[in-house]
Amino acid sequence: MPSRRTLISWLTALFPAGFILEANARPDARLSELGLQFDYVSNSIDLAITGRQELCQSILQSLDGIAIAIDNQSATTLDGLRVKARVAAWALLGDIDTRQNCPLAEDMSRSIVRDLIRNFDSSHERPEAVARLVRSTTS
């Protein structure tokens, strides 16, 4: 019979591994992680805008990398779609009814639509359909 100390040490050693496996097994775990990174970076930028923090170039560069990673990651759950929607809303300064030209918000909106169609209505996705149409009409 193992001692209590051995049993507790064994359980303590297993907990982090189990936690990591659970986090990776969760749908959209990567998007959730990227969402937390985005929240940190966007908050830093918001603080700089209000003069409460200095804005450094590395923050802006990390924002670009995180936004690209979020755009490239497919969302399969509502939580994943919420991450993408937060990016789009932040890019529009929260004014989601505006018609301003905002590439980041447009990219995220397109990404949300793409994920919704691929996951819930895949029969409506027709890759390269416009290119084929143009080729057929110009031939």
C-alpha positions in Angstrom: 0.0 0.0 0.0 1.6 3.3 -1.1 1.9 6.1 1.5 -0.3 9.2 1.5 2.8 11.2 0.5 3.4 9.0 -2.5 -0.2 9.1 -3.5 -0.4 12.9 -3.3 2.9 13.3 -5.2 1.6 11.0 -7.9 -1.7 12.8 -8.2 0.1 16.2 -8.2 2.4 15.0 -11.0 -0.6 13.8 -13.0 -2.8 16.9 -12.6 -0.8 19.3 -14.9 -0.6 16.6 -17.6 -4.4 15.9 -17.4 -5.1 19.6 -17.4 -3.1 20.1 -20.6 -4.7 17.1 -22.3 -8.2 18.5 -21.4 -7.4 22.0 -22.7 -6.1 20.6 -26.0 -9.1 18.2 -26.3 -11.6 21.1 -26.0 -13.0 22.3 -29.3 -11.6 25.7 -30.2 -9.0 25.5 -27.4 -6.4 27.2 -29.7 -8.9 30.0 -30.6 -9.6 30.5 -26.9 -5.9 30.8 -26.2 -5.4 33.3 -29.1 -8.5 35.2 -27.8 -6.7 35.7 -24.4 -3.6 36.9 -26.2 -5.7 39.3 -28.3 -7.5 40.6 -25.2 -4.1 41.4 -23.6 -2.6 43.1 -26.6 -5.8 45.0 -27.5 -6.1 46.2 -23.9 -2.5 47.5 -24.1 -3.4 49.4 -27.2 -6.5 50.8 -25.6 -4.4 52.0 -22.6 -2.0 53.6 -25.0 -4.8 55.4 -26.8 -6.0 56.9 -23.5 -2.4 57.9 -22.5 -2.1 55.5 -19.6 0.6 53.3 -21.2 3.3 53.8 -23.8 2.7 52.0 -27.1 5.6 50.0 -28.4 6.1 48.6 -31.9 6.2 45.0 -30.6 2.6 45.3 -29.3 1.4 46.4 -32.8 3.4 43.6 -34.4 2.0 41.0 -32.0 -1.5 42.2 -32.7 -1.0 41.6 -36.4 0.3 38.1 -35.8 -2.5 37.2 -33.4 -5.2 38.5 -35.7 -3.8 36.5 -38.6 -3.6 33.3 -36.4 -7.2 33.9 -35.3 -8.3 34.4 -38.9 -6.6 31.2 -40.0 -8.0 29.1 -37.2 -11.3 27.5 -38.0 -14.0 28.1 -35.3 -16.3 25.1 -34.6 -18.1 26.4 -31.5 -19.9 29.5 -30.4 -16.9 30.3 -28.2 -14.6 30.3 -31.1 -16.9 32.5 -33.2 -17.1 34.9 -30.2 -13.3 35.3 -30.3 -13.4 36.3 -33.9 -16.4 38.6 -33.3 -14.5 40.3 -30.5 -11.6 41.0 -32.8 -14.0 42.5 -35.5 -15.8 44.6 -32.9 -12.5 45.9 -31.4 -11.2 46.8 -34.8 -14.4 48.9 -35.4 -13.9 50.5 -31.9 -17.1 48.7 -30.8 -19.2 50.5 -33.4 -20.4 47.4 -35.3 -23.0 49.4 -37.2 -20.5 51.7 -38.9 -19.7 51.4 -42.6 -16.0 52.4 -42.3 -13.3 50.7 -44.3 -11.6 48.4 -41.8 -9.6 45.5 -43.2 -9.2 43.7 -39.9 -13.0 43.8 -39.2 -13.7 42.7 -42.8 -11.2 39.8 -42.5 -12.8 38.6 -39.3 -16.3 39.0 -40.6 -15.4 36.9 -43.7 -13.7 34.4 -41.4 -16.9 34.1 -39.2 -19.1 33.6 -42.2 -16.7 31.0 -43.6 -16.7 29.1 -40.4 -20.5 29.2 -40.0 -21.0 27.9 -43.6 -18.3 25.2 -43.3 -19.6 23.9 -40.0 -23.3 24.3 -40.3 -24.3 24.7 -44.0 -21.4 23.3 -46.0 -23.5 22.7 -49.1 -23.3 26.4 -49.7 -19.5 26.6 -49.9 -18.3 26.5 -53.5 -14.5 27.1 -53.6 -13.2 28.8 -56.7 -16.8 29.2 -58.1 -16.3 32.8 -59.1 -12.9 32.1 -60.7 -14.5 29.2 -62.7 -17.4 31.5 -63.8 -14.9 34.2 -64.9 -12.9 31.6 -66.9 -16.0 30.2 -68.5 -17.3 33.6 -69.6 -13.9 34.8 -71.0 -13.1 31.5 -72.9 
